[in-house]
Amino acid sequence: MMDSLANSGKGGVQGAPPDAEKPLGAEKALDAEKALDAEKALDAEKALDARLDAIFSRGPLPAVTSKLSLEQRIEQLERIALELRYTILAVTEAAGAGHTGGSLSMAELITVLYFYLLNVDPADPAKVDRDRFILSKGHTTPGYYSALALRGYFAADVLRTFDQIGSPLQAHPDMHKCPGVDYSTGSLGQGLSIGIGMAMGGAAAGRNFRTVVLLGDGELQEGQVWEAAMYAGNRPVRRLIAILDYNKVQLAAATAETLNLEPLADKWKAFNWQVLECQGNDISSCLPVMEQAFALAENGPVIVAAHTVKGKGVSFMENTHIWHGKAPDRRELLAAFAELDAAKKSGRSGAGIMVEDQVRGIGGTSQ
């Protein structure tokens, strides 16, 4: 009786599903699917490696000439800023370290400077009459070094050594090691004072170069910035331009939550500075305003408050302190590249699209 019960039914066990003895086909299908997924993942890894190799073997990009129309200049600078973003992400991923968010937020600003406005020569980094640039927010070297490499100050493959012992590309810029760096920075709040000294020294020597200092908004919480601002406006110091990367996010929180800088324009105006503002991730906005700043600086110090977005160009990095000092891993790098690729394909270049609450004017109205 028990034998007949045990042997009854198509599955060999009473109540068992009809396909209980037929798992082999399903297992093979599952194994094939896993193998296909693994193959796709391997292909994606190989494609990413090839792409990174291309980034780190790229030659320099030419500066943009004023002979082009404004529309052509904007278009070329947007393309360079996009390439800069790819490079920044590649650099921080390779090092496993670096300040990604603030490097991405300043991409358009440093592109306009190094590929259009600054009078510099990568073949002669120590040229006496060159314009001077000081990265006062010295932790955002992935953006700075990427711009220097793309401009031709050193080979792109040197970027692979970022933040390594013995590398010319230390986490903070070293004027004695890296070609194109005019001053070593890293201790926040000091860059504007250094820029004042350079500008005054140049004037005393009869030189006509401009001095540009790129500041971070969290950095403006340092008292030395305001001592320098008071001094420069009082003299007044000519051919001095400060540019504020006003991304409104600092190390561990929003800048306004930590120590609100507003009313920012009124503070600088009180120290006799000329104050301009722009949308710093939009070339069509920041280019003409920065040109205006260079012209106005002939009469005294100028500051450009550039409203930017922390982590601009990669949605999951934007407007958050999490990516202040974080590097992407391989998976995150693939996702970031995919977003930049989509922006490039659509013609947006990852720039020029500002979050509404990021473009409120510090003096009331954005230019």
Secondary structure, DSSP 8 states (H G I E B T S, - for coil): -HHHHHT-STTSSTT--TTTT--HHHHHHHHHHHHHHHHHHHHHHHHHHHHHHHHTT--------TTS-HHHHHHHHHHHHHHHHHHHHHHHHHHT---HHHHHHTHHHHHHIIIIIS---TT-TT-TT--EEEESSTT-HHHHHHHHHHHTSS-GGGGGGTT-TT-SS-SS--TTTSTT--S---STT-HHHHHHHHHHHHHHTT----EEEEEETGGGGSHHHHHHHHHHHHTT-SSEEEEEEE-SB-SSSBHHHHH---SHHHHHHHTT-EEEEEETT-HHHHHHHHHHHHHHTTTS-EEEEEE--TTTT-GGGTT-GGGSS----HHHHHHHHHHHHHHHHHT-TT-S---GGG---SSSS--
